[in-house]
């Protein structure tokens, strides 16, 4: 190889190095289906990394993709490659900003859990039996202190 009119020896490429391939997340698959349209199902390794449940869940958050996610939920027996091919070919490329639905936490439930030592289910069952004054009393008694307490 010539470099500024001087002969430079080519650097040997070691062939015995094991290159680690980054593992794909379900969000990479969902992004490829929705935005990039880059086919990530190239070999058996990526087919094993494909999580149909998580991709269906990510697609079910969108107004225009929920129908397709529901179709694949109805056909959960299909191979991962078939499900991925269906999504990548039928969903239009578009940047989607879907928010994931998260469970709401009620402060009163946490107070009842801390005061009585109940589980989440038991605290929700007991909550209608308590008045606002009872909950305020429990809040005062379970206050830990500090800047926010």
C-alpha contacts under 8 A as a table, 3 or more apart, distances in Angstrom:
res1	aa1	res2	aa2	distance
1	X	7	X	6.07
1	X	8	X	5.52
1	X	9	X	6.35
1	X	10	X	6.34
2	X	5	X	5.88
2	X	6	X	5.63
2	X	7	X	4.89
2	X	8	X	5.98
3	X	6	X	5.33
3	X	7	X	6.38
3	X	8	X	6.49
14	X	17	X	6.36
23	X	49	X	7.56
24	X	28	X	6.12
24	X	29	X	7.55
24	X	46	X	7.35
24	X	49	X	6.64
24	X	50	X	7.99
25	X	28	X	5.27
25	X	29	X	6.89
25	X	49	X	7.45
25	X	50	X	7.78
26	X	29	X	5.18
26	X	30	X	6.26
26	X	49	X	7.90
26	X	50	X	6.40
26	X	51	X	5.97
26	X	54	X	6.07
26	X	55	X	5.89
27	X	30	X	4.89
27	X	31	X	5.94
27	X	55	X	7.11
27	X	58	X	7.76
28	X	31	X	5.08
28	X	32	X	6.14
29	X	32	X	5.10
29	X	33	X	6.23
29	X	40	X	7.06
29	X	50	X	7.27
29	X	55	X	6.93
30	X	33	X	5.14
30	X	34	X	6.13
30	X	55	X	5.54
30	X	58	X	6.75
30	X	59	X	7.18
31	X	34	X	5.16
31	X	35	X	5.49
31	X	36	X	6.61
32	X	35	X	5.61
32	X	36	X	4.79
32	X	37	X	4.92
32	X	38	X	5.44
32	X	39	X	6.99
32	X	40	X	7.39
32	X	88	X	7.55
33	X	36	X	6.81
33	X	37	X	5.43
33	X	38	X	7.58
33	X	84	X	7.80
33	X	87	X	6.13
33	X	88	X	4.69
33	X	91	X	6.99
33	X	93	X	7.49
34	X	37	X	6.83
34	X	88	X	7.49
34	X	91	X	6.58
34	X	92	X	6.78
34	X	93	X	5.25
34	X	94	X	5.99
34	X	95	X	6.83
34	X	96	X	7.38
35	X	93	X	4.75
35	X	94	X	5.19
35	X	95	X	5.57
35	X	96	X	7.92
36	X	93	X	6.79
37	X	88	X	6.33
37	X	93	X	6.77
39	X	42	X	7.11
39	X	88	X	7.74
40	X	46	X	7.01
41	X	44	X	7.80
41	X	46	X	5.60
41	X	47	X	5.94
41	X	81	X	6.84
41	X	84	X	7.86
42	X	46	X	6.73
42	X	47	X	7.89
43	X	46	X	5.75
43	X	47	X	6.57
44	X	47	X	4.99
44	X	48	X	6.30
45	X	48	X	5.27
45	X	49	X	6.44
46	X	49	X	4.93
46	X	50	X	6.27
47	X	50	X	5.30
47	X	80	X	6.31
47	X	81	X	6.41
48	X	51	X	7.89
50	X	80	X	6.67
51	X	54	X	5.54
51	X	55	X	6.32
51	X	80	X	7.87
52	X	55	X	5.26
52	X	56	X	5.95
52	X	80	X	6.62
52	X	83	X	7.58
53	X	56	X	5.22
53	X	57	X	6.06
54	X	57	X	4.93
54	X	58	X	6.11
55	X	58	X	5.06
55	X	59	X	6.16
56	X	59	X	5.10
56	X	60	X	5.97
56	X	69	X	5.05
56	X	70	X	7.72
56	X	72	X	7.34
56	X	73	X	7.25
57	X	60	X	5.05
57	X	61	X	6.79
57	X	69	X	7.43
58	X	61	X	5.73
58	X	62	X	7.82
58	X	100	X	7.72
59	X	62	X	5.84
59	X	65	X	5.58
59	X	66	X	6.04
59	X	68	X	7.95
59	X	69	X	5.88
60	X	63	X	7.64
60	X	65	X	6.16
60	X	66	X	4.18
60	X	67	X	7.62
60	X	69	X	5.57
60	X	70	X	7.36
61	X	65	X	7.62
61	X	66	X	6.57
61	X	98	X	5.76
61	X	99	X	6.83
61	X	100	X	6.51
61	X	101	X	7.89
62	X	65	X	5.26
62	X	66	X	5.79
62	X	96	X	7.43
62	X	98	X	5.73
63	X	66	X	5.86
64	X	67	X	7.15
65	X	68	X	5.45
65	X	69	X	6.36
65	X	91	X	7.09
66	X	69	X	5.06
66	X	70	X	6.10
67	X	70	X	5.09
67	X	71	X	6.29
68	X	71	X	5.02
68	X	72	X	6.47
68	X	87	X	7.37
69	X	72	X	5.23
69	X	73	X	6.21
70	X	73	X	4.91
70	X	74	X	6.26
71	X	74	X	5.18
71	X	75	X	6.45
72	X	75	X	4.83
72	X	76	X	5.92
72	X	83	X	6.68
73	X	76	X	5.22
75	X	78	X	6.01
78	X	82	X	6.40
78	X	83	X	6.61
79	X	82	X	5.33
79	X	83	X	6.44
80	X	83	X	5.18
80	X	84	X	6.10
81	X	84	X	5.10
81	X	85	X	5.99
82	X	85	X	5.11
82	X	86	X	6.12
83	X	86	X	5.14
83	X	87	X	6.37
84	X	87	X	5.17
84	X	88	X	6.08
85	X	88	X	5.19
85	X	89	X	6.03
86	X	89	X	5.45
86	X	90	X	6.04
87	X	90	X	5.40
87	X	91	X	5.77
88	X	91	X	6.01
89	X	92	X	7.86
105	X	109	X	7.70
106	X	109	X	5.43
106	X	110	X	6.78
107	X	110	X	5.21
107	X	111	X	6.29
108	X	111	X	5.03
108	X	112	X	6.21
108	X	127	X	7.59
108	X	135	X	6.63
109	X	112	X	5.16
109	X	113	X	6.14
109	X	120	X	7.24
109	X	123	X	5.73
109	X	124	X	6.19
109	X	127	X	6.91
110	X	113	X	5.00
110	X	114	X	6.17
110	X	120	X	7.96
110	X	123	X	7.94
111	X	114	X	5.15
111	X	115	X	6.02
111	X	135	X	7.34
111	X	138	X	6.62
111	X	139	X	6.16
111	X	142	X	7.39
112	X	115	X	5.11
112	X	116	X	5.90
112	X	117	X	7.47
112	X	118	X	7.13
112	X	123	X	5.89
112	X	127	X	7.59
112	X	135	X	7.57
112	X	138	X	7.33
113	X	116	X	5.64
113	X	117	X	4.97
113	X	118	X	4.72
113	X	119	X	6.25
113	X	120	X	6.79
113	X	123	X	5.86
114	X	117	X	5.30
114	X	118	X	7.36
114	X	142	X	7.03
115	X	138	X	6.40
115	X	141	X	7.96
115	X	142	X	6.42
118	X	122	X	5.82
118	X	123	X	5.75
119	X	122	X	5.28
119	X	123	X	6.07
120	X	123	X	5.19
120	X	124	X	6.29
121	X	124	X	5.28
121	X	125	X	6.40
122	X	125	X	5.08
122	X	126	X	6.28
123	X	126	X	5.12
123	X	127	X	6.04
124	X	127	X	5.25
124	X	128	X	7.81
125	X	128	X	6.95
126	X	129	X	5.58
126	X	130	X	7.08
127	X	130	X	5.53
128	X	131	X	7.69
130	X	134	X	6.01
130	X	135	X	6.87
131	X	134	X	5.19
131	X	135	X	6.45
132	X	135	X	5.12
132	X	136	X	6.19
133	X	136	X	5.09
133	X	137	X	6.19
134	X	137	X	5.12
134	X	138	X	6.24
135	X	138	X	5.01
135	X	139	X	6.15
136	X	139	X	4.98
136	X	140	X	6.30
137	X	140	X	5.21
137	X	141	X	6.28
138	X	141	X	5.09
138	X	142	X	6.03
139	X	142	X	5.28
139	X	143	X	5.98
140	X	143	X	5.35
143	X	149	X	5.91
144	X	149	X	5.82
145	X	148	X	7.06
145	X	149	X	4.29
146	X	149	X	5.22
